[in-house]
Amino acid sequence: MMTDQKTSEGIKTCTSRYSVDKTVSRLEALLKEKGVKLFAIVDHSGEAATAGFEMHPTKLLIFGSPKAGTPVMLAAPSAALDLPLRILVAEGADGKVLLSWNDPAWLEQRHGFPADLTANLAAAGMLATKAAK
């Protein structure tokens, strides 16, 4: 059971009009359309079920582009802790589906890479908001 969770500093969130599965499908299509590599989809709720837990549908997409991420990691190797990019798609107890991702400005502050590289990480927010509509 998912409890109400406040958005933490550095996390951006938007609400999807669609179910978790439909939102994930929309994200997959957008990634393919943009030529961005999808590395994995982690089905947290599916894995929770195998351990005997009930969890609202929750999936994490891990994706990125070496062309965008590598300059960031070259400037600040610790950024590899947060790359590839991720979008969490989760249904809350209220039935709302939320998409969450790391704020690129927060990642810049956390890892100390040059501000001009922040735009390299903006894809998560653009994809999330487009998939949610």
KAQUI-V346621 format. One record per pair of residues at least 12 apart in sequence whose ideal C-beta (glycine too) atoms are under 10 Angstrom apart, sorted by the first residue. I is the first residue (numbers start at 1). J is the second residue. D is the distance in whole Angstrom. If there is no record, write none. Layout:
I/J/D
I/J/D
//
This chain:
1/53/9
1/54/7
1/55/7
1/56/7
1/93/6
2/45/9
2/55/7
2/56/5
2/57/10
2/58/8
2/90/7
2/91/7
2/92/6
2/93/5
2/94/9
2/98/10
3/92/9
3/93/7
4/92/7
4/93/7
4/94/8
5/90/9
5/92/8
5/98/9
5/100/9
7/98/9
7/100/8
7/103/10
8/100/9
8/106/10
9/103/8
9/106/7
9/109/10
10/82/10
10/101/10
10/102/6
10/103/5
10/104/10
10/105/8
10/106/3
10/107/8
10/109/8
10/110/7
11/88/9
11/100/5
11/101/7
11/102/6
11/103/7
11/106/8
12/87/10
12/99/9
12/100/7
12/101/6
12/102/8
12/103/5
12/104/9
12/105/10
12/106/9
12/124/8
12/125/6
12/128/8
12/129/9
13/88/9
13/90/10
13/98/5
13/99/7
13/100/5
13/101/8
13/128/9
13/132/10
14/97/10
14/98/7
14/99/5
14/100/8
14/101/9
14/125/8
14/128/6
14/129/5
14/130/10
14/131/9
14/132/5
14/133/9
15/92/10
15/96/6
15/97/7
15/98/6
15/99/8
15/132/6
16/89/7
16/90/10
16/91/9
16/96/8
16/97/4
16/98/7
16/99/6
16/128/9
16/129/10
16/131/7
16/132/4
16/133/8
17/97/8
17/131/10
17/132/6
17/133/7
18/89/9
18/97/7
18/131/8
18/132/8
18/133/9
19/57/7
19/89/9
19/91/8
19/95/10
19/97/6
20/43/10
20/45/8
20/56/8
20/57/4
20/58/7
20/59/6
20/89/5
20/90/7
20/91/5
20/97/6
20/98/10
20/99/10
21/57/7
21/59/8
21/89/9
21/91/10
21/97/10
22/89/10
22/97/9
22/131/9
23/57/10
23/59/9
23/61/10
23/87/9
23/89/5
23/90/10
23/91/9
23/97/6
23/98/9
23/99/7
23/128/9
23/131/6
23/132/7
24/41/7
24/43/9
24/57/9
24/59/5
24/60/10
24/61/7
24/87/9
24/89/6
24/97/10
24/99/10
24/131/8
25/131/9
26/89/10
26/127/9
26/130/8
26/131/4
26/132/8
26/133/9
27/41/9
27/59/9
27/61/6
27/63/8
27/87/6
27/89/7
27/99/8
27/124/10
27/127/6
27/128/8
27/130/9
27/131/5
27/132/9
28/41/8
28/61/8
28/63/9
28/131/9
29/131/8
30/63/10
30/123/10
30/126/9
30/127/5
30/128/9
30/130/6
30/131/6
31/61/8
31/63/5
31/64/10
31/65/10
31/87/10
31/123/9
31/127/7
31/131/9
33/127/10
33/130/10
34/63/10
34/65/9
34/123/7
34/126/9
34/127/8
34/130/10
35/65/8
35/67/10
36/63/5
36/64/7
36/65/5
36/67/10
36/68/9
36/84/9
36/85/9
36/123/7
36/127/8
37/62/10
37/63/6
37/64/6
37/65/7
37/66/8
37/84/8
38/61/7
38/62/8
38/63/5
38/64/9
38/84/9
39/61/9
39/62/5
39/63/6
39/64/7
39/84/6
39/85/10
39/86/10
40/60/8
40/61/8
40/62/5
40/63/8
40/84/9
40/86/10
41/59/6
41/60/7
41/61/5
41/62/8
41/63/9
41/89/9
42/58/9
42/59/7
42/60/4
42/61/8
42/62/7
42/86/9
42/88/9
43/55/10
43/57/9
43/58/8
43/59/5
43/60/8
44/56/10
44/57/9
44/58/4
44/59/7
44/60/6
44/88/9
44/89/10
44/90/8
45/57/5
45/58/5
45/59/7
45/90/8
45/91/8
46/58/9
46/59/8
55/90/9
55/91/9
56/90/7
56/91/4
56/92/7
56/93/7
56/94/10
56/95/9
56/97/9
57/89/8
57/90/7
57/91/5
57/97/8
58/88/7
58/89/7
58/90/4
58/91/7
58/92/10
58/97/10
58/98/10
59/87/9
59/88/8
59/89/5
59/90/8
59/91/10
60/86/6
60/87/7
60/88/5
60/89/8
60/90/9
60/100/10
61/84/10
61/85/9
61/86/7
61/87/5
61/88/8
61/89/7
61/99/9
61/101/10
61/124/9
61/127/9
61/128/10
61/131/10
62/83/9
62/84/5
62/85/8
62/86/5
62/87/9
63/84/6
63/85/6
63/86/8
63/87/8
63/123/8
63/124/8
63/127/8
64/83/6
64/84/3
64/85/5
64/86/9
64/120/10
64/121/9
64/123/8
64/124/9
65/84/9
65/85/9
65/120/9
65/123/8
66/83/10
66/84/9
67/120/8
68/83/9
68/84/10
68/85/9
68/117/9
68/119/9
68/120/4
68/121/7
68/122/9
68/123/7
69/82/10
69/83/5
69/84/6
69/85/8
69/117/10
69/120/7
69/121/8
69/123/10
70/83/9
70/120/9
71/113/8
71/114/9
71/116/9
71/117/6
71/120/6
72/104/9
72/107/8
72/108/9
72/111/8
72/113/5
72/114/9
72/117/5
72/118/9
72/120/6
72/121/7
73/111/9
73/113/9
73/117/10
74/113/9
74/117/9
75/108/10
75/111/8
75/112/8
75/113/4
75/114/6
75/116/10
75/117/6
75/120/10
76/107/9
76/108/9
76/110/9
76/111/4
76/112/5
76/113/4
76/114/9
76/117/8
77/111/9
77/113/10
78/110/8
78/111/5
78/112/8
78/113/9
79/107/7
79/108/9
79/110/8
79/111/4
79/112/9
79/113/6
79/117/9
79/120/10
79/121/9
80/111/9
81/107/10
81/110/9
81/111/8
82/102/6
82/106/9
82/107/6
82/110/7
82/111/7
82/121/9
83/102/10
83/107/9
83/111/10
83/120/10
83/121/8
84/124/10
85/101/7
85/102/8
85/104/9
85/107/9
85/120/10
85/121/7
85/122/10
85/123/6
85/124/5
85/125/10
85/127/9
86/100/9
86/101/7
86/102/7
86/124/7
87/99/6
87/100/7
87/101/5
87/102/9
87/123/10
87/124/6
87/125/9
87/127/7
87/128/5
87/131/8
88/100/5
88/101/7
88/102/10
88/128/9
89/128/9
89/131/8
89/132/9
97/132/8
98/128/10
98/132/9
99/124/9
99/125/9
99/127/9
99/128/4
99/129/8
99/131/7
99/132/6
100/124/9
100/128/8
101/121/9
101/123/9
101/124/4
101/125/6
101/126/10
101/127/8
101/128/6
101/129/10
102/121/8
102/124/7
102/125/9
103/118/10
103/121/9
103/122/10
103/124/9
103/125/8
104/117/9
104/118/5
104/119/8
104/120/8
104/121/4
104/122/5
104/123/9
104/124/8
104/125/7
105/118/6
105/121/9
105/122/10
106/118/10
106/121/10
107/120/10
107/121/6
107/124/10
108/121/8
//
